[in-house]
Amino acid sequence: MKRSDLSYGEWKCITKKETNRKFVKTDNFEGYVEVIDIKEVTTPQIWKHNGEDIVVCDKGLKWISMLPQDDYYCITAMLNENGEIILWYIDMIAGQGLLDDGTPYFDDLYLDLVVYRDGTIVVDDMDELQEALKTKDITLEQYNLAICTSRKLQDGLLKNIDMFKQFTYELGGRG
């Protein structure tokens, strides 16, 4: 299992960024929110969806990472230069905590959801989740946790894309 921190230090293409982290408690969310302003990259990161190139990491973009306390996912909203959501990337996780320096981290369970602004949801890395179970990198309980968390999100928070956009902007600030 891979451990990731909320500042996404594993994205080596990001060479300069500014971050702002806060603990948020509202009626709909309790946990950490980190806003990452990407200032410099070595190479822009481009994903494809329906034949379209989507730039998800480049100078001028902003990411809003939301790690709810006592839950098993981490949402990262990727925003363009105008503060508009490009897409959301949601990691299913086994657990979370704080590093010695106070940075929140999570243990990635391989399975991800990519949510596009039109509401399209793509289940990503199911093969990695299955391989991790096969090689005993994760337990059957963790495998089932990833599947159940993914379904819970798809049937709940992600059901209404406009409400999900509003939820994201309320937590991370617009633009």
Secondary structure by P-SEA (a helix, b strand, c coil): ccccccccccccccccbbbbbbbbbccccbbbbbbbbbccccbbbbbbccccccccccccbbbbbbbbccccbbbbbbbcccccccbbbbbbccccccccccbbbbbcccbbbbbcccccccccaaaaaaaaaaaccccaaaaaaaaaaaaaaaacccccaaaaaaaaaaacccc
